Amino acid sequence: MPRKRRGFEGPPLRTVGNLVERLVDELKSDRQSGQPMIEEEEFPTKKLRVNVIWDEWERVPLEDRTATILRAYEQAEGREYRDRIALANGLTVPEAHAAGMLPYQVIAAVRQTDPVTAEQCRRALIEEGASILFGEDQPQLRFATEEDADAARKRLAERLADSEPVWVVTKEVGTVEDWAQR
């Protein structure tokens, strides 16, 4: 493959206005749960990689997601902070899951004898930020770390009275196909 060099190009100018405003609000808030999930990683160079995992990206082209993230950071944190962002990715929960970024999941293991119903648990999962892009009846609450998943499990137990034994944190470790290829 030939080597190609390109100069710096400014971010695309197309942003999704209402998503910029909502993302600015999220950047300024101190919410413990819900979407979007914003993950920032600082490199030794002080540059940042930002992943915004949000189902609202579903119908937004990738380049517009990046522009929206950069514009929101500029409005919320200032131009200098925005210029530190080397990589900005916007992904839906299913996209992040498919990329292997969200291996932990909080599920409701409801038995007939439990004092809460599956429907109550489904609603609580959605309120906590679960994605319904996998299916309305199968919300998935996913996380990058076990600590984040366990914190959500505890919030769910507080949110829905008498539900503590129902909530379980699981971790995907691969598929049968993954192991068969080894």
NORUR-V544513 format. One record per pair of residues at least 6 apart in sequence whose C-alpha atoms are under 6 Angstrom apart, sorted by sequence separation. I is the first residue (numbers start at 1). J is the second residue. D is the distance in Angstrom with one decimal. If there is no record, write none. Layout:
BEGIN
i:j:d
I:J:D
I:J:D
END
This chain:
BEGIN
i:j:d
42:48:4.6
143:149:5.7
157:163:5.3
41:48:5.5
132:139:4.7
157:164:4.5
41:49:5.1
74:82:5.1
131:139:5.3
40:49:5.7
73:82:5.5
130:139:5.5
131:140:5.2
40:50:4.6
130:140:5.0
39:50:5.7
130:141:4.1
39:51:5.2
38:51:5.8
38:52:4.6
37:52:5.7
37:53:5.1
36:53:5.5
36:54:4.5
35:54:5.7
66:88:5.6
66:89:5.9
65:90:5.4
57:92:5.8
106:141:5.6
48:84:5.9
49:85:6.0
105:141:5.6
47:84:4.8
48:85:4.6
49:86:5.9
51:88:6.0
53:90:5.9
55:92:4.5
105:142:4.4
47:85:5.7
48:86:5.6
49:87:4.7
50:88:4.8
51:89:4.8
52:90:4.8
53:91:4.9
54:92:4.9
104:142:5.5
47:86:5.8
49:88:6.0
51:90:5.9
53:92:5.4
104:143:5.0
53:93:5.9
102:142:5.6
102:143:4.7
102:144:4.3
101:144:5.7
20:68:5.6
24:72:5.0
15:64:5.4
23:72:6.0
14:64:5.6
15:67:5.5
20:72:5.1
24:76:5.4
15:68:4.6
12:67:5.6
11:67:5.9
110:166:5.6
109:166:5.1
108:166:5.4
108:167:4.8
107:167:5.8
107:168:5.4
106:168:5.6
106:169:4.6
105:169:5.6
105:170:5.3
104:170:5.6
104:171:4.5
103:171:5.5
103:172:5.2
34:128:5.1
35:129:5.3
33:128:5.7
34:129:3.7
END
